[in-house]
Amino acid sequence: MERTIAVIGAGPVGRALAGGLHRVGHEVIVGVRNPGDPKHDGLRPTVHVVGIGDATAEARLVVLAVPADALASIVSGLRLEAGTTVIDATNAAFSPVPAGFETLGHFVASMLEPDIGFVKAFNTVGAEHLGHGEIDGQRLFLPIAGDDIGRAIVADVADSLGFAVVEVGGREAISLVENHARLWIHLAIHRGWGRAFGFTTVGDHG
Ligand SMILES: NC(=O)c1ccc[n+]([C@@H]2O[C@H](COP(=O)([O-])OP(=O)(O)OC[C@H]3O[C@@H](n4cnc5c(N)ncnc54)[C@H](OP(=O)(O)O)[C@@H]3O)[C@@H](O)[C@H]2O)c1
């Protein structure tokens, strides 16, 4: 099903997701600080590039693709319609989880009104794989966690990108998804695997 999806941030993650989501038929609106900056020209005309404050008006799915330390100011400034689901693709990769929160995802969710859904997704694999969820014809394992209704929609969207989506659970499972990202980052950077890999599952499950 075609959806209107806002992607906040146009770094490697935002660009990859915007391109992939457009490729599979979704309408994509990218929200950035300075939409007139020529560095965003490559995104047009396939996706709309607007200021962050204007990105969410039509979108009921909003992807966060910004640095963890920018989340507080960005999320608190978003204008979200009731029923919107926020998809958190961020990681506290090089900074601690904010004090008092179990995970970065719980920190983001704490800033949302009760009528806004929260799903952690698209944070567990390198940006270059996010627009097309497979490597060498193998669908990449994509664990997601969060609120029931939004999670099913996000699973559908991620499936459309080619991922083998696994709904890990509700908000109690966010830490598992964030830890999975830590594993990918650890192997990629600290164990010298590089970035050209992902995970998959074998055997019977679900
Ligand atoms: N890179 C990966 O492989 C990867 C994979 C999975 C998840 N993640 C996570 O995804 C998030 C995005 O990562 P990224 O690699 O795409 O790039 P990034 O460098 O973390 O973020 C780039 C985007 O964030 C915007 N931004 C930065 N500070 C901002 C602020 N204070 N207010 C508004 N916008 C701001 C930048 O805007 P300007 O262009 O205007 O500066 C740019 O559009 C991070 O949390 C990262 O941990 C990264």
PDBQT file of the ligand as one rigid body, heavy atoms in Angstrom, charges set to zero:
ROOT
HETATM    1  N1  LIG A 301      25.113   5.836   9.159  1.00  0.00    +0.000 N 
HETATM    2  C1  LIG A 301      24.645   4.592   9.377  1.00  0.00    +0.000 C 
HETATM    3  O1  LIG A 301      25.111   3.595   8.790  1.00  0.00    +0.000 OA
HETATM    4  C2  LIG A 301      23.491   4.412  10.331  1.00  0.00    +0.000 A 
HETATM    5  C3  LIG A 301      22.751   3.218  10.277  1.00  0.00    +0.000 A 
HETATM    6  C4  LIG A 301      21.646   3.050  11.115  1.00  0.00    +0.000 A 
HETATM    7  C5  LIG A 301      21.298   4.076  11.997  1.00  0.00    +0.000 A 
HETATM    8  N2  LIG A 301      22.043   5.218  12.047  1.00  0.00    +0.000 N 
HETATM    9  C6  LIG A 301      21.605   6.300  12.930  1.00  0.00    +0.000 C 
HETATM   10  O2  LIG A 301      20.733   7.114  12.137  1.00  0.00    +0.000 OA
HETATM   11  C7  LIG A 301      20.867   8.490  12.510  1.00  0.00    +0.000 C 
HETATM   12  C8  LIG A 301      21.255   9.294  11.278  1.00  0.00    +0.000 C 
HETATM   13  O3  LIG A 301      22.537   8.894  10.877  1.00  0.00    +0.000 OA
HETATM   14  P1  LIG A 301      23.209   9.387   9.512  1.00  0.00    +0.000 P 
HETATM   15  O4  LIG A 301      24.413   8.552   9.365  1.00  0.00    +0.000 OA
HETATM   16  O5  LIG A 301      22.191   9.431   8.436  1.00  0.00    +0.000 OA
HETATM   17  O6  LIG A 301      23.655  10.882   9.663  1.00  0.00    +0.000 OA
HETATM   18  P2  LIG A 301      23.856  11.956  10.779  1.00  0.00    +0.000 P 
HETATM   19  O7  LIG A 301      25.098  12.622  10.441  1.00  0.00    +0.000 OA
HETATM   20  O8  LIG A 301      23.729  11.352  12.133  1.00  0.00    +0.000 OA
HETATM   21  O9  LIG A 301      22.589  12.884  10.521  1.00  0.00    +0.000 OA
HETATM   22  C9  LIG A 301      22.511  13.655   9.378  1.00  0.00    +0.000 C 
HETATM   23  C10 LIG A 301      21.254  14.489   9.290  1.00  0.00    +0.000 C 
HETATM   24  O10 LIG A 301      20.861  15.036  10.574  1.00  0.00    +0.000 OA
HETATM   25  C11 LIG A 301      20.700  16.442  10.426  1.00  0.00    +0.000 C 
HETATM   26  N3  LIG A 301      20.987  17.130  11.675  1.00  0.00    +0.000 N 
HETATM   27  C12 LIG A 301      22.114  17.077  12.409  1.00  0.00    +0.000 A 
HETATM   28  N4  LIG A 301      21.985  17.847  13.517  1.00  0.00    +0.000 NA
HETATM   29  C13 LIG A 301      20.768  18.425  13.441  1.00  0.00    +0.000 A 
HETATM   30  C14 LIG A 301      20.058  19.327  14.271  1.00  0.00    +0.000 A 
HETATM   31  N5  LIG A 301      20.569  19.774  15.424  1.00  0.00    +0.000 N 
HETATM   32  N6  LIG A 301      18.812  19.693  13.886  1.00  0.00    +0.000 NA
HETATM   33  C15 LIG A 301      18.283  19.239  12.733  1.00  0.00    +0.000 A 
HETATM   34  N7  LIG A 301      18.903  18.360  11.906  1.00  0.00    +0.000 NA
HETATM   35  C16 LIG A 301      20.133  17.974  12.268  1.00  0.00    +0.000 A 
HETATM   36  C17 LIG A 301      21.666  16.825   9.320  1.00  0.00    +0.000 C 
HETATM   37  O11 LIG A 301      21.257  18.034   8.781  1.00  0.00    +0.000 OA
HETATM   38  P3  LIG A 301      22.252  19.030   8.056  1.00  0.00    +0.000 P 
HETATM   39  O12 LIG A 301      22.551  18.397   6.733  1.00  0.00    +0.000 OA
HETATM   40  O13 LIG A 301      21.471  20.288   7.965  1.00  0.00    +0.000 OA
HETATM   41  O14 LIG A 301      23.486  19.149   8.916  1.00  0.00    +0.000 OA
HETATM   42  C18 LIG A 301      21.499  15.648   8.386  1.00  0.00    +0.000 C 
HETATM   43  O15 LIG A 301      20.349  15.828   7.578  1.00  0.00    +0.000 OA
HETATM   44  C19 LIG A 301      21.896   8.524  13.641  1.00  0.00    +0.000 C 
HETATM   45  O16 LIG A 301      21.218   8.524  14.867  1.00  0.00    +0.000 OA
HETATM   46  C20 LIG A 301      22.676   7.218  13.461  1.00  0.00    +0.000 C 
HETATM   47  O17 LIG A 301      23.210   6.741  14.687  1.00  0.00    +0.000 OA
HETATM   48  C21 LIG A 301      23.130   5.419  11.220  1.00  0.00    +0.000 A 
ENDROOT
TORSDOF 0
